[in-house]
């Protein structure tokens, strides 16, 4: 090795990353990681079972495999079986630890922070593994035995000297195993649909189910939040309406009567399946005669404005209300 800059460490790094061939297994790991990230955000592929074929190994194998590759660059450090077993075990440990660390940060345990953290960790381990291998003699570096594994599988499926019946049975068994893997991935990627429903909720000014404005002054704004979460297994254009009303309860007949009902705001929200949208809302009442605010949620079916009062409330998909005292 010839050093050019006079600093051995700098020249070693340059030699490792610019003059050495990247190992095949680390190249495949980096490509698999990139493909997994792409498939999560491509509009067509992220709704097909393809994402499971890329994401599951990226979570269950790649972090641990690259970590093991960085720790044990020599071929004699571990045999292939130990590497694979440790890769799965360490991946199962690394991913929750990264999530635990994110839980104590402002980012929290969400998809994007977890994905970015796993990507940075895995790419870092790939670079460290390549650097450490490049410092070893070629004959001592770990090399994933792709050719040997493929050759052994071929000989197992098509054994030399075996009868036609044996070869046929091996082909059938191989196809059955392959089909079982495909079905398993498909079931994971497209689980059975559960109950279809929509969450509809209102929150106070601190985004909590508390501290609602009950005693208010006419004409003033009181910040709140309205939230909708779609569990309908399809995208829906929801319509949210707010109404202010005067309602009286008759204890003798145990019934409520709407004396007046005036429209407030109206908003249309397109929400995809499993998506949650929380929007700010300023509660403001102009007259002291009102004592209730009604929040109505409609899906695709929205009645005409000629439907009012209790009929409109009954026609809504979900409804919430807030008793108020206006002064």
Rosetta blueprint (number, residue, H / E / L):
1 X L
2 X L
3 X L
4 X L
5 X L
6 X L
7 X L
8 X H
9 X H
10 X H
11 X H
12 X H
13 X H
14 X H
15 X H
16 X H
17 X H
18 X H
19 X L
20 X L
21 X L
22 X L
23 X L
24 X H
25 X H
26 X H
27 X H
28 X H
29 X H
30 X H
31 X H
32 X H
33 X H
34 X H
35 X H
36 X H
37 X H
38 X H
39 X H
40 X H
41 X H
42 X L
43 X L
44 X L
45 X H
46 X H
47 X H
48 X L
49 X L
50 X H
51 X H
52 X H
53 X H
54 X H
55 X H
56 X H
57 X H
58 X H
59 X H
60 X H
61 X H
62 X H
63 X H
64 X H
65 X H
66 X H
67 X H
68 X H
69 X H
70 X H
71 X H
72 X L
73 X L
74 X E
75 X L
76 X L
77 X L
78 X L
79 X L
80 X H
81 X H
82 X H
83 X H
84 X H
85 X H
86 X H
87 X H
88 X H
89 X H
90 X H
91 X H
92 X H
93 X H
94 X H
95 X H
96 X H
97 X H
98 X H
99 X H
100 X H
101 X H
102 X H
103 X H
104 X L
105 X L
106 X L
107 X L
108 X L
109 X L
110 X L
111 X H
112 X H
113 X H
114 X H
115 X H
116 X H
117 X H
118 X H
119 X H
120 X H
121 X H
122 X H
123 X H
124 X H
125 X H
126 X H
127 X H
128 X H
129 X H
130 X H
131 X H
132 X H
133 X H
134 X H
135 X L
136 X L
137 X L
138 X H
139 X H
140 X H
141 X E
142 X L
143 X L
144 X L
145 X L
146 X H
147 X H
148 X H
149 X H
150 X H
151 X H
152 X H
153 X H
154 X H
155 X H
156 X H
157 X H
158 X L
159 X L
160 X L
161 X L
162 X L
163 X L
164 X H
165 X H
166 X H
167 X H
168 X H
169 X H
170 X H
171 X H
172 X H
173 X H
174 X H
175 X H
176 X H
177 X H
178 X H
179 X H
180 X H
181 X H
182 X H
183 X H
184 X H
185 X H
186 X H
187 X H
188 X H
189 X H
190 X L
191 X L
192 X L
193 X L
194 X L
195 X L
196 X L
197 X E
198 X E
199 X E
200 X E
201 X E
202 X E
203 X E
204 X L
205 X L
206 X L
207 X L
208 X L
209 X L
210 X L
211 X L
212 X L
213 X L
214 X L
215 X E
216 X E
217 X L
218 X L
219 X L
220 X L
221 X L
222 X E
223 X E
224 X E
225 X E
226 X E
227 X E
228 X E
229 X E
230 X E
231 X E
232 X L
233 X L
234 X L
235 X L
236 X E
237 X E
238 X E
239 X E
240 X E
241 X E
242 X E
243 X E
244 X E
245 X E
246 X E
247 X E
248 X E
249 X E
250 X E
251 X L
252 X L
253 X L
254 X L
255 X E
256 X E
257 X E
258 X E
259 X E
260 X E
261 X E
262 X E
263 X E
264 X E
265 X E
266 X E
267 X E
268 X E
269 X E
270 X E
271 X E
272 X L
273 X L
274 X L
275 X L
276 X E
277 X E
278 X E
279 X E
280 X E
281 X E
282 X E
283 X E
284 X L
285 X L
286 X L
287 X L
288 X L
289 X L
290 X L
291 X L
292 X E
293 X E
294 X E
295 X E
296 X E
297 X E
298 X E
299 X L
300 X L
301 X L
302 X L
303 X L
304 X L
305 X L
306 X L
307 X L
308 X L
309 X H
310 X H
311 X H
312 X H
313 X H
314 X H
315 X H
316 X L
317 X L
318 X E
319 X E
320 X E
321 X E
322 X E
323 X E
324 X L
325 X E
326 X E
327 X L
